Amino acid sequence: MTRSCAIPLTELEWRFARSGGPGGQHVNTSSTRAEVRFDVAGSPSLGPRQRARLLTRLGPVVRAAASDTRSQARNRELALERLERRLAEALRHPPPRRRPTAPTGAARRARLDAKRRRAQTKRRRRPPGPDE
């Protein structure tokens, strides 16, 4: 996958199904759609930091599918490329750092004004009390 991460093909789970779309009788009889599944949580080939990053960004199971061509072999290649790209992208970029911010004075005032207007609307809906 990347220089620091190599996943053996034995850890990948394949599923095949019939593709939709045009193709006539070929589509109706051939299982050319390929879906590859990788279990991030249970993979022994990932390091602890890689596993943590992938779990955070992609979840416990990563899937990629392809039904672009009429050939199952080519769809397998495409699905594998897509899976590699997703995993490499998730491992490559560090998560963005959160920059703490505080609401501006105008935002605070606008929030309190909206709360006052809402409270006034609700007060007007109430039936009149005995003193009114």
N, C-alpha and C positions, 0 to 999 in steps of 0.2 A: 504494500500500500504506500508507505512513505519510507524514508531511510531508517527511521526509528521503529517502524511498525510493519511487521509482515504477518499476514494471517494465512494459515494453510487452508487449502480448498476443502479439507475435511471438516472444517468448522462452519462451512456454509451449507444452508439447507435450500434445496431447489424445489420449486413447484411449477407445473406446466398446466396450461389451460387453453381452451380454444379462444382465438382472437376474435374480436368483433370487426365489423366493417366489411368493405367489399372484398371479393375474392372467390365468390361462387362456391363450387363444390369443395374446393381445397380448404376453405375456411371451416366448412361444416365437418370435415373429417380429420383435420390435423390440429394437434395441441401445440401451437407455435408460440403462444404468449409465455414468456419466461419471467418468473419472479424469484429473486434470491433474497434470503433472509439470514441475518447475522445476529447471534445472541451476544450482545455486549456484556451483559451481566455474568454470563457463564463461560466466557472465553478465557482459556488458560494462557493464550499468547499475548494478552495485553498486560502492560504494567499497571500498577495501582493508580498512577497519575493519569495515564491515558484512559483507563477505564472510568475514572471519576469524571474526566472532561467529557467523554462520549456519553456517559449516563446523563450528565447535566444538560448537554446540548441536544442529544438525539433520542434519549430514552433507552430502555433496556433491550429493545429489539429494533434493528434497522432493516428496512426493506427497500428494494429497488426492483422495478419491473420494466419490461420492454415488450411491446407488441408491434414494433415499427415495420418489421419486414415479414415476409412469408416463410422465412427460414428459422427454424428453432435454434440452430447453431448460432446464427447471427444475432438473434434476440438474446441468447445467453451471453454473448460477448458484450452487447450493449448494456444489459442489466448489470453485469460485473463491473463495467466501466463506470456506470452511474453510482454503484455502491462505493467503489474506490474513491470517486470524486467527493461523495458526501462525507465519507470517513476522513479523508485527507483535509477537506475544508474545515471540519469540526476540530481536528487536531492542530491545524496550522494557526488559526487566528486566536489569540488570547481573548477572553471575554472583555468587553469594554469596561473600563473603570467607572464607577458611579461617582459623579461629581455632586456632592451635597449642595443643595440650594435651599433658600428660604423664600417664602412668598413675599412679593413686594408690598409696600404700603398700600398702593392702589388696589392690589388684588385682595388684601385683607378687608379694605373698606367696601369693595364690591361684594364680597362674600357676606359681610354683616348686613349690608343694605338689602341683599336678596333674602336673607333670613328674616329681616324685619318686614319686608313686603309679604313674604309667605305667611308669617305669623298674623299679620293684619288681615289677610285674606281669610284665614281660618277663623279669626275672631268674628268677622262679619257673617260667617255662615252659622254661627251659634244662634240658638233662639234667644230672644231678649230675656234678661233676668228679671227678678221681682223689683229691683231698684231702678230699672230703666223705663 
